[in-house]
Amino acid sequence: MRNIIKTNLVPKGICLNFFGLFLTRDKSWIDKYIVNHERIHTAQQKEMLWIPFYIAYIIEWLFKLLKYRNSHRAYMDISFEREAYTHGHDLTYLTHRKHFAQWRR
């Protein structure tokens, strides 16, 4: 994919999504499900007009970190991540995703 950029600035095994560009150290582990996960984040970013997404993401992570005192658990409980992990293996999800689905249960 064109929007996957290889860079040494990202730790191994991580893919960061900045404004629809996927940054990773090694492209070899990126499969269609990882790309779908990141596309879900791109949809979230677009509907929140980009910058507010990042602000909300960081604030939610900080609150969850205070709650759980565990960075990985806080990360996994962020509403944006819950949606992306729940639907990352459904390659048709974005065709029927409702707006602001990260806050619907």
Steps between C-alpha positions, in 0.01 A plus 500: 500500500612852427405642837727267701828675574802320638689702763741431783318756717234242592571208738495148354160335477308828509304679231412865564231676301559870439238665282449177302871422456609177666848516651685180590856377537442179305228457237529119494256444788232734363212294362151584375360488854756749637425726203126468574562583868688814395234592244244491781720751685516714185118502486491603868753777433308636201167520679664682793683738264845353570654706785213451749542124447858512624408721795211272601719190453775632729257629764310171506826304527615719791172448687515124440863496613401665827214252536692180424861601578601281206588658164410198287163451668432874467586482129276198440206673674513821293168522315674552165711187550206292621314573177805434280591173674138380510445557127853475359439151358175604330630629167154632410451693825578843358224461240233490772670677792283763671649840582660522844469124543789507748259644759208266427459165668 
